[in-house]
Amino acid sequence: MTPEPGNPFLLWLAQGLGSGRMPKAPGTWGSLVGLLWLWLLLCPGSWIFWLVGMTAGFGASVWLCGVAERMLGIRDPSSVVLDEIVAIPLCFAYWLYRQSQALGHWPDWRIFLEPATWLWLGAIFGAFRLFDILKPWPVGWSQALPGGWGITMDDLLAALYVNLVVYAACCCR
């Protein structure tokens, strides 16, 4: 793949505001930025805002990751971590739904001030990193999709696996 010129700002966005340029574990650093994205989506305390923000994030990821791939001339470059960032809020979908049932309303950012939440936060984050690294079927298979679709879709599928694990954990309690 031959590198193409492009807008450095778009590359910076695709690289997770620079977090993807970290020398070790760029996907983990991008996923940590994803927790900030989750927090921002929860600020209004509206599931509609969360859903619209997530959907817009995925659309932006497909486009920006595709742009970055062409600019760098590398298939699915490790420095491009916007896909991890936008997938993190989806990892929390079932857990947030359960919290909304218990609270009687969609949770806002203050849910992360509660110490009981911290265990879930770490477990969900860790499960996402595990599925993103191991890439069970069809996560790994989805990387064959062209451009930004292949870069973004594997993280979307990894996030769905996380929700299955969270569902199982909630049902077994």
C-alpha positions as CSV (number, residue, x, y, z in Angstrom):
1,M,0.0,0.0,0.0
2,T,1.4,3.4,-1.0
3,P,1.1,6.3,1.4
4,E,-1.1,9.1,0.3
5,P,-0.9,12.7,1.4
6,G,-3.6,13.9,3.7
7,N,-4.7,16.2,6.5
8,P,-2.4,15.7,9.6
9,F,-5.3,16.7,11.8
10,L,-7.4,13.8,10.6
11,L,-4.5,11.4,11.2
12,W,-4.2,12.8,14.7
13,L,-7.9,12.2,15.3
14,A,-7.6,8.6,14.0
15,Q,-4.6,8.1,16.2
16,G,-6.8,8.9,19.2
17,L,-5.6,12.5,19.9
18,G,-2.1,11.1,19.8
19,S,-2.6,8.2,22.2
20,G,-2.0,5.7,19.4
21,R,1.5,7.0,19.1
22,M,2.5,5.6,22.5
23,P,5.5,3.2,22.0
24,K,3.9,0.3,24.0
25,A,0.4,-1.0,23.8
26,P,-1.3,1.7,21.7
27,G,-4.6,-0.1,21.7
28,T,-4.7,-0.1,25.4
29,W,-3.9,3.7,25.5
30,G,-6.6,4.3,23.0
31,S,-9.0,2.2,25.0
32,L,-8.2,4.4,28.1
33,V,-9.2,7.5,26.0
34,G,-12.3,5.5,25.2
35,L,-13.2,5.7,28.9
36,L,-13.1,9.5,28.5
37,W,-15.4,9.2,25.5
38,L,-17.8,7.0,27.5
39,W,-17.7,9.6,30.3
40,L,-18.6,12.4,27.9
41,L,-21.4,10.4,26.4
42,L,-22.9,9.9,29.9
43,C,-22.6,13.6,31.0
44,P,-26.1,14.5,29.9
45,G,-27.6,11.4,31.5
46,S,-29.6,10.5,28.3
47,W,-29.6,7.2,26.6
48,I,-30.6,8.9,23.4
49,F,-27.5,11.1,23.6
50,W,-25.3,8.1,24.4
51,L,-26.8,6.1,21.4
52,V,-26.5,9.0,19.0
53,G,-22.9,9.8,20.1
54,M,-21.9,6.1,19.8
55,T,-23.4,5.9,16.3
56,A,-21.7,9.1,15.2
57,G,-18.5,7.8,16.7
58,F,-18.6,4.6,14.7
59,G,-19.4,6.5,11.5
60,A,-16.5,8.8,12.2
61,S,-14.2,5.9,13.0
62,V,-14.9,4.1,9.7
63,W,-14.2,7.2,7.8
64,L,-11.2,8.5,9.8
65,C,-9.5,5.1,10.2
66,G,-9.8,4.6,6.4
67,V,-8.2,8.0,5.8
68,A,-5.4,7.2,8.2
69,E,-4.8,3.8,6.6
70,R,-4.4,5.5,3.2
71,M,-2.2,8.3,4.6
72,L,0.2,5.9,6.4
73,G,0.1,3.3,3.5
74,I,-0.3,0.5,6.1
75,R,-3.2,-2.0,6.4
76,D,-4.8,-1.5,9.9
77,P,-1.9,0.5,11.4
78,S,-1.4,-0.1,15.2
79,S,-1.2,3.7,15.8
80,V,-4.8,4.1,14.6
81,V,-6.8,3.6,17.8
82,L,-10.0,5.6,17.2
83,D,-11.7,2.2,16.7
84,E,-10.9,1.2,20.3
85,I,-12.0,4.6,21.5
86,V,-15.4,4.4,19.9
87,A,-16.0,0.8,20.9
88,I,-15.5,1.3,24.6
89,P,-19.0,2.9,25.3
90,L,-20.6,-0.1,23.5
91,C,-18.8,-2.4,25.8
92,F,-20.8,-0.9,28.7
93,A,-24.2,-1.2,26.9
94,Y,-25.7,-4.1,28.9
95,W,-24.2,-2.9,32.2
96,L,-25.6,0.6,31.7
97,Y,-29.0,-0.9,30.8
98,R,-28.9,-2.9,34.1
99,Q,-27.9,0.3,36.0
100,S,-30.7,2.2,34.4
101,Q,-33.2,-0.5,35.5
102,A,-31.9,-0.3,39.1
103,L,-31.8,3.5,39.2
104,G,-35.0,4.1,37.3
105,H,-33.2,6.4,34.9
106,W,-30.2,6.3,32.5
107,P,-27.0,6.8,34.5
108,D,-24.9,9.9,34.1
109,W,-21.2,10.4,34.7
110,R,-21.6,10.2,38.5
111,I,-22.0,6.5,38.2
112,F,-18.3,6.2,38.1
113,L,-17.9,8.0,41.4
114,E,-19.3,4.9,43.2
115,P,-16.6,2.4,44.3
116,A,-18.9,-0.5,43.4
117,T,-18.7,0.6,39.8
118,W,-14.9,0.4,39.7
119,L,-14.8,-3.4,39.6
120,W,-17.2,-3.4,36.7
121,L,-15.2,-0.7,35.0
122,G,-11.9,-2.7,35.3
123,A,-13.6,-6.0,34.3
124,I,-15.3,-4.6,31.2
125,F,-12.2,-2.8,30.1
126,G,-10.1,-5.9,30.6
127,A,-12.6,-8.1,28.7
128,F,-12.6,-5.7,25.8
129,R,-8.8,-5.7,25.6
130,L,-8.8,-9.5,25.8
131,F,-11.3,-9.9,23.0
132,D,-9.6,-7.2,20.9
133,I,-6.3,-9.0,21.2
134,L,-7.5,-12.6,20.9
135,K,-10.0,-11.8,18.1
136,P,-12.3,-14.8,18.3
137,W,-14.5,-15.5,15.3
138,P,-15.9,-13.4,13.7
139,V,-13.8,-10.6,15.3
140,G,-10.6,-11.5,13.4
141,W,-12.5,-12.4,10.2
142,S,-14.1,-8.9,10.1
143,Q,-10.6,-7.3,9.7
144,A,-10.8,-8.5,6.0
145,L,-13.4,-5.8,5.3
146,P,-12.0,-2.9,3.3
147,G,-10.5,0.2,4.8
148,G,-12.0,1.8,7.9
149,W,-14.7,-0.9,8.0
150,G,-12.2,-3.6,8.7
151,I,-10.4,-1.5,11.3
152,T,-13.6,-0.5,13.1
153,M,-15.8,-3.6,12.8
154,D,-13.4,-5.9,14.8
155,D,-13.7,-3.6,17.8
156,L,-17.5,-3.4,17.4
157,L,-17.6,-7.2,17.5
158,A,-15.2,-7.4,20.4
159,A,-17.5,-5.0,22.3
160,L,-20.5,-7.3,21.5
161,Y,-18.6,-10.2,23.0
162,V,-18.0,-8.1,26.1
163,N,-21.7,-7.6,26.5
164,L,-22.3,-11.3,26.3
165,V,-19.9,-11.8,29.1
166,V,-21.4,-9.0,31.2
167,Y,-24.9,-10.5,30.5
168,A,-23.7,-13.9,31.7
169,A,-22.1,-12.4,34.8
170,C,-25.2,-10.5,35.7
171,C,-27.5,-13.5,35.2
172,C,-25.3,-15.8,37.3
173,R,-25.4,-13.5,40.3
